[in-house]
Amino acid sequence: MSLASLKQELKLLESIFDKNHERFRIDSCCVDELACRFVSADCALLIRCTIAEEYPVSPPIWFAESEDPHLAAVLEKLGGICSGKTVLLQQLKRLLTDLCKLYGLPQHPDIEMLDQPLPSEQICCSFDLNKKSTTDENMSSEDDDEDMAEQDTDDMDHYEMKEDEPPEEKKTDEDGIEKENLDVLEKIRQNQRKDYLNGTVSGSVQATDRLMKELRDIYRSASFKGGNYAVELVNDSLYEWNVKILKVDPDSALHSDLLILKEKEEKCCISMNFSFRDNFPFDPPFVRVVSPILTGGYVLGGGAICMELLTKQGWSSAYSIESVIMQISATLVKGKARIQFGANTSQYSLARAQQSFKSLVQIHEKNGMPHSAIVHLSVYITGSESYQTHSCRANLRHCKYIRGRCWLMLFSCGEIPPQGALGKTCMVAV
C-alpha cells in the first residue's frame, strides 16, 4: 500500500470523527502518528497510535495515558489485526467497539462507516471506466488515435508526477535528521527485512515500531543535537542502547567531577545502558549506570537507579525515552551524585544491578512508596531577612517530581514544621 492510500484512510477518519464528535474525536493525525479521544459521560480518554513506515506490513501500535489493565487488554488485542488493505480502519473499528462495551455504552452507528471503500478505490474504478471509454473512441480514426495517444501520454506524465510525491513525504518525515543518523535508521530497516526473510525476527511489532519512533524523535531533538546526551545502539539492536550523559548542571559538584575525570581519563560523560523488552512501551526499560562509579544520586549497588518512573508502578507508556534520559540526568544532580575516583569498576555489573533493582521493587510492592519522610529544607524567616535550614517529618502524599527536583506541600505529620513552612511549597531533599 502506498503512502497515498494511508492518507486516504486518515482523511476518511477525520471526515467521520471530527473534533466535535460525540463519542470519538481525531485530535491530530499525520502519516506516522494519530492522536484521538474516546468521550464518555465520565471521562475523555486520550489514545495515541504510532504508524510505522512499513505500514501495513507492520501494523500500527496503540497506547493510552492510563494504567487501567482492562484498557491495556483492549489495546493489546489490536495487534492481532495485521492483514488487509485497511488495517488502521479495522483496528479502529475494533477499538471503538470494545471501548463501548468496556464502558457500558451502545455501539455508535458511525462505527459502521469504517467499512466503506476508500475514496482512492472509487477513483481507481472511475479511472478504469474512463480508460475503456477512451479506447473505444480511439478506434474511430487514426487521427483521433494519435491525438488521444498524445493526450494519454500527458495524463500518464501527470499521474507519474503524483506517484513521485511519497518520496517527498518521506523526506519531510525524516527532515531534521543528520545523514549519519539516517544511515543508522536505514541499516535497522535493512536488518529487519533480512530477519523477516530469514524467519529470525526478534522482539515484537509494537516494541520495534515504538523504538524506531523514539530513535527518530531523539535524532531530531534539540537536546540531542546540542550535545546534552548521545545514543548508540548495541550491535545495531533496537532493544539495547548505550546512552551517554554529556552535560549536567554546571553549578553542580557532579559537573566539576566530570571535568576532573576528563583530565585524568579523557572521559567526560556518564555512561548508561538501556535495555528494552518485547512488551515496551507498556513496561519500562531497565536502566543502569555503567561508568563511572557514583556515590549518591540514587544510584544503587551494581549501577541500578532508584527512580519510581523506572518501575511498573510509576511507569507510563506515554513517557518518551528522551524525557527519561533528561529526568535521570536531573535526578543524579538532585541526589548530589559524586564520582568515586579510583573505585573498582567491577562493582558495576548487569547481574548486580538487576538484583539491587529487584530488591527495591519488592520493598515498594510490599510497603508502597513512603507517605512521609524526614526532609531538610531552607525556610525564609520573616524579619531576619534570611534563610535557615530545618529538618522535620513531612507528608509526601503531595510530592511531585518536576525536572528532577522534589516539590511538595508541607503538612504536619506529628511534628511541628518550622515557622513559615506549614502550607508552603518548598524544594526539599528527602
MILUM-331265 format. One line per field, with one value per residue (C-alpha): residue in one letter; x, y, z; residue number from 1. Coordinates in pm, 1 decimal. Example, Ala and Ser with C-alpha at 12.3 -4.5 7.8 and 13.67 -1.06 7.14 Angstrom:
! residues 2
code = [A;S] $
east = [1230.0;1367.0] $
north = [-450.0;-106.0] $
up = [780.0;714.0] $
pos = [1;2] $
END
This chain:
! residues 430
code = [M;S;L;A;S;L;K;Q;E;L;K;L;L;E;S;I;F;D;K;N;H;E;R;F;R;I;D;S;C;C;V;D;E;L;A;C;R;F;V;S;A;D;C;A;L;L;I;R;C;T;I;A;E;E;Y;P;V;S;P;P;I;W;F;A;E;S;E;D;P;H;L;A;A;V;L;E;K;L;G;G;I;C;S;G;K;T;V;L;L;Q;Q;L;K;R;L;L;T;D;L;C;K;L;Y;G;L;P;Q;H;P;D;I;E;M;L;D;Q;P;L;P;S;E;Q;I;C;C;S;F;D;L;N;K;K;S;T;T;D;E;N;M;S;S;E;D;D;D;E;D;M;A;E;Q;D;T;D;D;M;D;H;Y;E;M;K;E;D;E;P;P;E;E;K;K;T;D;E;D;G;I;E;K;E;N;L;D;V;L;E;K;I;R;Q;N;Q;R;K;D;Y;L;N;G;T;V;S;G;S;V;Q;A;T;D;R;L;M;K;E;L;R;D;I;Y;R;S;A;S;F;K;G;G;N;Y;A;V;E;L;V;N;D;S;L;Y;E;W;N;V;K;I;L;K;V;D;P;D;S;A;L;H;S;D;L;L;I;L;K;E;K;E;E;K;C;C;I;S;M;N;F;S;F;R;D;N;F;P;F;D;P;P;F;V;R;V;V;S;P;I;L;T;G;G;Y;V;L;G;G;G;A;I;C;M;E;L;L;T;K;Q;G;W;S;S;A;Y;S;I;E;S;V;I;M;Q;I;S;A;T;L;V;K;G;K;A;R;I;Q;F;G;A;N;T;S;Q;Y;S;L;A;R;A;Q;Q;S;F;K;S;L;V;Q;I;H;E;K;N;G;M;P;H;S;A;I;V;H;L;S;V;Y;I;T;G;S;E;S;Y;Q;T;H;S;C;R;A;N;L;R;H;C;K;Y;I;R;G;R;C;W;L;M;L;F;S;C;G;E;I;P;P;Q;G;A;L;G;K;T;C;M;V;A;V] $
east = [0.0;135.0;158.9;-129.3;-355.7;-263.8;-350.9;-690.5;-750.2;-658.3;-873.7;-1171.2;-1118.2;-1109.0;-1427.4;-1615.5;-1472.5;-1412.1;-1312.5;-1678.1;-1789.0;-1996.2;-1813.4;-1474.4;-1260.1;-947.5;-737.7;-448.5;-309.5;-15.9;143.9;332.6;110.1;-255.4;-394.1;-758.5;-1001.2;-1276.9;-1550.3;-1795.3;-2001.1;-1727.1;-1406.4;-1228.9;-968.2;-661.2;-530.9;-231.5;-126.8;211.9;230.7;548.6;698.5;642.3;262.6;57.4;320.5;391.9;55.8;4.2;58.9;-171.7;-113.9;-301.0;-215.6;-387.3;-283.0;-622.1;-544.7;-877.6;-789.9;-441.3;-603.2;-823.9;-523.6;-320.1;-589.6;-549.7;-210.4;-391.6;-539.7;-245.0;-366.8;-568.0;-557.1;-712.3;-552.2;-581.7;-954.9;-1020.8;-815.7;-1008.1;-1339.9;-1240.4;-1111.7;-1436.7;-1648.6;-1450.7;-1437.5;-1814.0;-1851.2;-1591.1;-1770.5;-2122.7;-2216.3;-2421.8;-2224.3;-2219.6;-2368.4;-2073.6;-1852.9;-2004.8;-1884.3;-1530.9;-1624.0;-1688.0;-1436.7;-1163.8;-1203.6;-887.7;-1057.7;-1352.8;-1115.0;-937.0;-1268.3;-1359.7;-1018.4;-1063.9;-1403.2;-1266.2;-975.0;-1211.8;-1423.9;-1114.6;-1004.7;-1338.5;-1313.2;-957.5;-1085.3;-1288.3;-998.2;-621.2;-611.9;-817.2;-594.9;-283.6;-447.5;-571.6;-234.9;-68.0;-328.6;-282.7;91.2;30.6;-208.7;40.7;312.1;81.0;-2.8;365.5;435.0;175.3;334.0;661.9;504.4;551.3;936.1;893.9;670.6;932.6;1196.2;974.7;921.6;1298.4;1366.2;1595.0;1791.1;2163.0;2287.2;2486.5;2175.3;1963.9;2217.0;2158.9;1782.0;1825.0;2057.8;1799.4;1530.2;1754.8;1832.1;1461.3;1382.6;1666.2;1547.0;1192.2;1301.4;1517.1;1242.3;1461.0;1257.3;1319.5;1115.1;755.9;599.1;465.8;801.0;1001.4;775.0;771.9;1150.4;1200.5;980.0;1166.9;1500.0;1377.5;1244.6;1578.3;1770.9;1550.0;1575.0;1741.7;1884.4;2046.9;2184.0;2300.2;2524.6;2340.1;2349.5;2444.1;2284.1;2425.2;2273.1;2449.9;2519.9;2266.3;1986.0;1686.2;1641.1;1968.1;2104.8;2417.8;2336.4;2595.5;2503.5;2743.6;2616.9;2480.2;2403.6;2725.8;2677.0;2671.1;2952.1;2895.5;2988.8;3317.9;3386.1;3328.4;3587.0;3838.4;3750.5;3821.2;4168.1;4250.4;4092.4;3993.6;3630.2;3364.7;3036.5;2816.1;2757.3;2430.6;2272.4;1903.5;1753.5;1400.0;1172.7;909.2;626.3;769.1;619.5;382.6;675.1;969.0;1323.4;1582.0;1839.4;2175.3;2486.5;2790.6;3059.8;3199.3;3132.5;2899.5;2807.0;2472.6;2242.0;2000.3;2236.7;2209.2;2454.6;2560.4;2459.0;2079.1;1887.3;1627.4;1352.8;982.6;925.4;1153.4;922.8;598.6;403.6;548.6;588.9;354.3;354.6;325.5;679.3;935.1;1287.2;1435.9;1228.6;1355.1;1716.2;1675.2;1493.0;1777.0;2032.0;1845.6;1793.1;2165.8;2230.6;1940.4;2070.5;2416.6;2588.1;2968.5;3225.6;3419.7;3766.5;3988.4;3697.8;3693.4;3488.1;3389.1;3132.2;2901.7;2756.1;2427.7;2367.1;2427.1;2217.3;1926.0;1943.6;1952.1;1660.6;1461.3;1504.8;1394.5;1080.4;990.2;1013.6;792.9;536.8;521.9;519.9;430.8;603.0;660.5;397.3;625.7;994.9;1246.2;1307.9;1568.6;1458.6;1554.1;1284.0;1271.8;1245.7;1035.2;1202.2;1553.6;1560.6;1748.4;1706.3;1753.1;1788.8;1544.6;1463.0;1115.6;888.0;672.1;377.5;484.8;136.6;154.5;506.9;574.8;896.1;947.6;1267.5;1435.8;1352.4;1120.7;847.6;583.5;325.1;423.2;167.2;222.8;284.7;312.2;599.9;565.4;743.3;941.6;758.5;681.1;696.8;348.4;130.6;416.0;556.0;926.3;1205.0;1338.3;1592.2;1422.5] $
north = [0.0;344.0;648.4;795.6;509.7;567.9;933.6;829.0;623.6;918.6;1152.8;920.4;902.1;1280.7;1313.2;1070.2;1157.2;1530.7;1727.0;1774.9;1412.5;1298.4;968.1;962.8;1253.4;1275.0;1544.7;1527.9;1291.5;1256.7;970.2;840.8;926.1;954.4;1124.0;1061.1;1087.0;849.6;1054.5;924.8;1087.5;1018.2;1086.9;1180.6;910.5;1016.1;739.3;754.2;541.4;518.6;416.7;259.3;338.7;-26.5;4.4;-206.0;-483.6;-354.8;-276.5;39.4;20.0;180.9;314.9;534.4;761.0;528.2;239.7;65.2;-306.5;-353.6;-76.4;-221.7;-554.9;-380.8;-211.0;-531.4;-713.2;-463.4;-612.9;-922.4;-721.3;-712.4;-811.6;-642.9;-313.8;-100.3;-227.6;111.5;137.7;-217.6;-166.7;149.4;-26.9;-297.8;-34.0;163.3;-149.6;-280.3;59.3;95.4;-248.1;-167.6;149.3;8.3;229.0;139.7;96.7;423.4;397.1;583.9;282.2;101.7;381.1;246.0;-42.6;180.0;168.6;427.4;725.7;610.9;281.9;470.8;689.4;381.5;230.6;558.0;570.4;219.0;309.9;627.1;431.4;180.4;459.2;630.0;305.1;275.7;629.7;570.6;301.8;560.6;704.8;715.5;1092.2;1065.9;778.8;994.3;1281.0;1057.1;881.2;1217.6;1310.1;975.6;1041.1;1377.6;1220.5;947.3;1205.6;1381.4;1050.7;963.6;1300.8;1224.0;887.5;1070.3;1253.3;975.8;1005.7;1379.2;1296.5;1053.8;1322.5;1554.5;1279.1;1249.1;1619.6;1745.3;1419.7;1419.1;1192.1;964.9;906.7;847.7;579.2;416.4;412.0;268.4;-3.0;-100.2;-126.3;-342.0;-572.9;-601.5;-700.8;-953.8;-1105.5;-1121.3;-1309.0;-1546.4;-1606.3;-1482.8;-1181.7;-1087.9;-864.0;-761.1;-542.9;-289.9;-255.3;-230.9;35.1;241.5;221.0;330.6;631.1;709.4;694.4;923.0;1172.0;1171.2;1230.5;1535.8;1659.6;1990.8;1840.9;1559.9;1795.4;2032.4;1764.6;1710.4;1335.2;1075.6;746.4;443.2;101.3;-207.2;-441.1;-244.9;-371.0;-150.3;-330.8;-225.6;128.1;283.0;634.5;892.4;1195.3;1461.7;1769.9;1825.9;2136.6;2344.0;2458.9;2102.4;1909.2;1634.1;1875.8;1953.8;1582.3;1524.2;1789.7;1615.3;1282.0;1432.3;1539.5;1201.1;953.9;1167.1;1081.9;1339.7;1153.7;924.3;603.2;415.7;109.9;91.4;-249.8;-292.1;-595.2;-714.8;-551.0;-198.5;67.5;-87.9;-183.0;49.0;-9.0;-142.7;129.7;105.5;318.2;155.1;410.9;594.0;461.0;703.9;767.2;926.9;1035.7;749.8;500.8;155.5;-130.8;-259.4;67.1;37.8;363.1;421.0;607.1;530.3;606.7;312.4;70.9;-77.1;117.3;452.6;398.6;529.4;421.9;790.5;865.5;931.3;792.2;1139.5;1257.0;956.3;1040.0;1403.4;1301.8;1068.4;1341.0;1585.5;1323.2;1248.5;1616.4;1645.8;1345.1;1502.6;1228.2;1230.5;1033.6;786.3;820.4;513.6;281.0;-77.0;-69.9;-436.4;-340.4;-226.6;-521.7;-622.2;-907.1;-690.4;-407.4;-642.3;-788.4;-443.8;-321.2;-637.8;-588.0;-225.4;-321.7;-589.7;-336.1;-91.2;-359.9;-476.5;-143.7;104.2;434.6;615.4;873.2;1068.3;1122.5;1342.0;1638.5;1910.5;2249.3;2612.0;2837.8;3210.5;3372.7;3687.2;3975.0;3836.5;3854.1;3525.1;3153.4;2885.8;2512.7;2289.6;1921.7;1781.5;1496.5;1594.2;1441.8;1314.9;1243.3;1566.7;1508.6;1565.4;1538.6;1829.1;1827.6;1602.7;1813.6;1704.0;1959.0;1907.8;2090.4;2053.5;1932.2;1837.2;1463.8;1458.2;1702.4;2077.7;2213.0;2532.8;2862.1;2978.1;2628.6;2489.1;2508.5;2634.7;2474.9;2413.0;2231.3;1965.4;1686.7;1368.2] $
up = [0.0;-93.0;125.2;-72.7;40.0;404.4;359.5;225.5;541.1;761.0;554.5;594.9;971.4;1000.2;795.5;1022.4;1363.6;1372.5;1683.2;1782.9;1752.6;2049.2;2101.6;1928.5;1812.7;1599.2;1766.2;1520.9;1261.3;1025.6;836.6;1141.8;1438.6;1533.7;1846.6;1928.6;2218.5;2334.7;2501.2;2760.7;3034.2;3289.6;3102.1;2780.4;2725.0;2523.8;2297.0;2063.7;1771.0;1600.0;1234.6;1100.8;762.1;666.4;714.6;655.0;672.6;1022.8;1186.5;1395.2;1771.8;2025.2;2375.1;2622.4;2912.2;3156.2;3377.2;3354.5;3291.5;3109.9;2868.5;2820.3;2727.1;2469.4;2308.9;2311.6;2110.4;1827.4;1745.8;1616.7;1329.9;1092.6;745.6;474.2;287.1;563.0;883.6;1053.6;985.1;1102.1;1418.0;1493.0;1439.3;1688.1;1932.1;1930.4;1959.0;2256.9;2430.4;2405.1;2565.9;2832.1;2940.6;2900.9;2606.1;2297.3;1978.8;1787.3;1434.7;1280.6;1353.1;1054.0;825.0;868.3;635.6;334.8;45.9;39.6;-194.2;-371.6;-464.2;-610.1;-809.6;-947.3;-1063.3;-1233.1;-1398.7;-1541.5;-1690.8;-1847.1;-1989.5;-2153.2;-2299.8;-2436.5;-2602.5;-2784.6;-2911.6;-3034.9;-3272.9;-3470.2;-3673.1;-3690.1;-3640.5;-3326.4;-3219.8;-3248.9;-3060.8;-2784.1;-2758.0;-2711.1;-2450.3;-2272.6;-2260.6;-2098.8;-1850.0;-1767.9;-1708.6;-1467.0;-1296.7;-1259.2;-1103.6;-838.8;-771.8;-703.5;-408.7;-148.2;-154.8;-91.8;203.7;328.0;303.5;507.1;764.3;808.0;788.7;1062.5;1098.6;1020.8;742.0;973.1;1182.4;872.2;780.7;1120.4;1064.2;714.5;843.6;1104.9;836.2;617.6;910.5;988.5;629.5;633.2;962.2;827.4;514.4;720.0;975.1;1261.5;1373.1;1736.4;1961.8;1898.4;1632.1;1882.9;2061.7;1738.8;1588.8;1907.3;1948.2;1587.0;1653.6;1977.4;1794.0;1514.1;1769.0;1950.9;1627.8;1565.2;1923.7;2005.8;2327.3;2130.9;1865.9;2139.3;2285.6;2614.4;2559.6;2299.1;2196.9;2017.6;1957.4;2089.7;1795.4;1586.4;1813.5;1881.3;2211.0;2375.2;2384.7;2528.4;2645.7;2748.6;2957.1;2833.0;3015.3;3366.8;3570.2;3550.1;3911.0;4044.9;4208.7;3952.8;3674.3;3849.2;3891.1;3519.7;3434.9;3661.8;3500.4;3159.2;3271.3;3426.0;3185.6;2885.0;2955.4;3029.4;3044.6;3248.9;3054.5;3097.9;2942.3;2844.3;2769.5;2635.6;2637.7;2392.4;2588.7;2564.1;2586.2;2838.4;3063.8;3138.3;3014.2;3257.2;3311.5;3486.4;3518.5;3354.9;3438.4;3626.5;3977.8;4154.8;4515.0;4592.1;4314.6;4391.6;4226.0;4384.8;4401.9;4062.5;3896.2;3914.4;3960.4;4231.6;4047.3;4067.2;3699.1;3612.4;3798.2;3664.4;3925.7;3824.4;3450.6;3181.9;2817.9;2728.3;2852.2;2581.4;2610.7;2584.2;2881.4;3079.8;2992.8;3095.5;3414.8;3513.1;3444.7;3668.6;3940.1;3959.4;4025.4;4268.1;4461.2;4485.0;4286.2;4300.4;4104.2;4315.1;4165.4;4186.6;4267.5;4143.3;3823.8;3862.9;4127.5;3843.9;3652.3;3493.5;3739.5;4047.5;3907.5;3836.0;4186.3;4351.3;4143.4;4212.6;4586.9;4555.8;4362.6;4618.2;4900.1;4713.0;4625.4;4986.3;5167.8;4895.5;4845.7;5177.0;5270.7;5498.3;5547.4;5720.3;5494.5;5504.0;5381.9;5380.7;5524.3;5480.3;5824.3;5816.8;5993.9;5987.9;5606.8;5594.0;5534.4;5798.3;5744.7;5933.4;5946.9;6007.7;5908.5;5613.2;5431.1;5089.8;4955.2;4759.9;4635.5;4267.5;4068.8;3833.6;3627.5;3879.7;4183.7;4459.5;4531.0;4798.4;5002.2;5365.7;5616.1;5978.5;6039.1;6417.6;6423.8;6404.8;6098.8;6136.7;6139.5;5789.7;5635.8;5703.4;5394.1;5178.2;4867.1;4917.7;4739.1;4972.4;4990.0;5108.2] $
pos = [1;2;3;4;5;6;7;8;9;10;11;12;13;14;15;16;17;18;19;20;21;22;23;24;25;26;27;28;29;30;31;32;33;34;35;36;37;38;39;40;41;42;43;44;45;46;47;48;49;50;51;52;53;54;55;56;57;58;59;60;61;62;63;64;65;66;67;68;69;70;71;72;73;74;75;76;77;78;79;80;81;82;83;84;85;86;87;88;89;90;91;92;93;94;95;96;97;98;99;100;101;102;103;104;105;106;107;108;109;110;111;112;113;114;115;116;117;118;119;120;121;122;123;124;125;126;127;128;129;130;131;132;133;134;135;136;137;138;139;140;141;142;143;144;145;146;147;148;149;150;151;152;153;154;155;156;157;158;159;160;161;162;163;164;165;166;167;168;169;170;171;172;173;174;175;176;177;178;179;180;181;182;183;184;185;186;187;188;189;190;191;192;193;194;195;196;197;198;199;200;201;202;203;204;205;206;207;208;209;210;211;212;213;214;215;216;217;218;219;220;221;222;223;224;225;226;227;228;229;230;231;232;233;234;235;236;237;238;239;240;241;242;243;244;245;246;247;248;249;250;251;252;253;254;255;256;257;258;259;260;261;262;263;264;265;266;267;268;269;270;271;272;273;274;275;276;277;278;279;280;281;282;283;284;285;286;287;288;289;290;291;292;293;294;295;296;297;298;299;300;301;302;303;304;305;306;307;308;309;310;311;312;313;314;315;316;317;318;319;320;321;322;323;324;325;326;327;328;329;330;331;332;333;334;335;336;337;338;339;340;341;342;343;344;345;346;347;348;349;350;351;352;353;354;355;356;357;358;359;360;361;362;363;364;365;366;367;368;369;370;371;372;373;374;375;376;377;378;379;380;381;382;383;384;385;386;387;388;389;390;391;392;393;394;395;396;397;398;399;400;401;402;403;404;405;406;407;408;409;410;411;412;413;414;415;416;417;418;419;420;421;422;423;424;425;426;427;428;429;430] $
END
